[in-house]
Amino acid sequence: MAVKEISPFDFNESPFRVIGKDWLLVTGEYEGKSNGMTASWGGLGIMWGKPVAYIFIRPTRYTKEFVDKADGLSLSVFPEEYRKMMNYFGTVSGRDEDKIKKAGLTVLHDNGRTYFDEARVTMLCRKLYAQPLASEFFIDKSCDEKWYKDDYHTMYVVEIEKLLVKE
Ligand SMILES: Cc1cc2nc3c(=O)[nH]c(=O)nc-3n(C[C@H](O)[C@H](O)[C@H](O)COP(=O)(O)O)c2cc1C
């Protein structure tokens, strides 16, 4: 299958499906090392006149260290046959194992961002904004009570600089 770069405006998949059901692999790279984690919360849209993705990372994730240090990151969507691998990236920490190596993924690089040949959709992104969520800003307090003790996600707004799809 050939990889094609398309405009985010021509991306015709449901973000609800892609993020909520297929899930994203969020991958950060810093000083030649990379780590990734599964994410199923987030969004795609427009902010500050740019095509963006919104992702939410808890402070405990090893991936957060990479994302915080680097200027960019990649978001990858894999075909259904990689479901087991996505569960692995979402349950094991890169602090304990080299997940990318163990998964046997083919690593590619673009401007300090690690991404993968096996992905069916790849978003190569540049960080625009990061802010930790906080208890006092919840309007529906039940979301706060249900999801948090003191491990509030940091929200990242990232510009989608390149969107690659396999056809
Ligand atoms: C389906 C699924 C979705 C997840 N979504 C998120 C998410 O959106 N944000 C987050 O911080 N963690 C999320 N996680 C948890 C991380 O992927 C998990 O803690 C992972 O092991 C962190 O790896 P790391 O320590 O190598 O970064 C999700 C896990 C699964 C299985």
The ligand as an SDF file (V2000), in Angstrom:
LIG
                    3D

 31 33  0  0  0  0  0  0  0  0999 V2000
   -7.3340    1.9430   25.2970 C   0  0  0  0  0  0  0  0  0  0  0  0
   -6.4220    2.7670   26.1600 C   0  0  0  0  0  0  0  0  0  0  0  0
   -6.5130    4.1510   26.1040 C   0  0  0  0  0  0  0  0  0  0  0  0
   -5.6920    4.9650   26.8920 C   0  0  0  0  0  0  0  0  0  0  0  0
   -5.7850    6.3250   26.7850 N   0  0  0  0  0  0  0  0  0  0  0  0
   -4.9750    7.1200   27.5240 C   0  0  0  0  0  0  0  0  0  0  0  0
   -5.0290    8.5450   27.3680 C   0  0  0  0  0  0  0  0  0  0  0  0
   -5.7780    9.1050   26.5460 O   0  0  0  0  0  0  0  0  0  0  0  0
   -4.2080    9.2820   28.1870 N   0  0  0  0  0  0  0  0  0  0  0  0
   -3.3520    8.7050   29.0860 C   0  0  0  0  0  0  0  0  0  0  0  0
   -2.6330    9.4260   29.8010 O   0  0  0  0  0  0  0  0  0  0  0  0
   -3.2600    7.3500   29.2030 N   0  0  0  0  0  0  0  0  0  0  0  0
   -4.0360    6.5510   28.4330 C   0  0  0  0  0  0  0  0  0  0  0  0
   -3.9270    5.1870   28.5220 N   0  0  0  0  0  0  0  0  0  0  0  0
   -2.9420    4.5900   29.4420 C   0  0  0  0  0  0  0  0  0  0  0  0
   -1.5130    4.5320   28.8900 C   0  0  0  0  0  0  0  0  0  0  0  0
   -1.4940    4.1420   27.5380 O   0  0  0  0  0  0  0  0  0  0  0  0
   -0.7050    3.5220   29.7380 C   0  0  0  0  0  0  0  0  0  0  0  0
   -0.6570    3.9590   31.0750 O   0  0  0  0  0  0  0  0  0  0  0  0
    0.6890    3.2500   29.1830 C   0  0  0  0  0  0  0  0  0  0  0  0
    1.1590    2.0520   29.7560 O   0  0  0  0  0  0  0  0  0  0  0  0
    1.6730    4.3780   29.4640 C   0  0  0  0  0  0  0  0  0  0  0  0
    2.9050    3.9880   28.9560 O   0  0  0  0  0  0  0  0  0  0  0  0
    4.2580    4.7950   29.2220 P   0  0  0  0  0  0  0  0  0  0  0  0
    4.4910    4.7970   30.7240 O   0  0  0  0  0  0  0  0  0  0  0  0
    5.2950    4.0340   28.4580 O   0  0  0  0  0  0  0  0  0  0  0  0
    4.0420    6.1730   28.7010 O   0  0  0  0  0  0  0  0  0  0  0  0
   -4.7510    4.3650   27.7540 C   0  0  0  0  0  0  0  0  0  0  0  0
   -4.6630    2.9690   27.8160 C   0  0  0  0  0  0  0  0  0  0  0  0
   -5.4700    2.1750   27.0200 C   0  0  0  0  0  0  0  0  0  0  0  0
   -5.3460    0.6710   27.0710 C   0  0  0  0  0  0  0  0  0  0  0  0
  1  2  1  0
  2  3  1  0
  2 30  2  0
  3  4  2  0
  4  5  1  0
  4 28  1  0
  5  6  2  0
  6  7  1  0
  6 13  1  0
  7  8  2  0
  7  9  1  0
  9 10  1  0
 10 11  2  0
 10 12  1  0
 12 13  2  0
 13 14  1  0
 14 15  1  0
 14 28  1  0
 15 16  1  0
 16 17  1  0
 16 18  1  0
 18 19  1  0
 18 20  1  0
 20 21  1  0
 20 22  1  0
 22 23  1  0
 23 24  1  0
 24 25  2  0
 24 26  1  0
 24 27  1  0
 28 29  2  0
 29 30  1  0
 30 31  1  0
M  END
$$$$
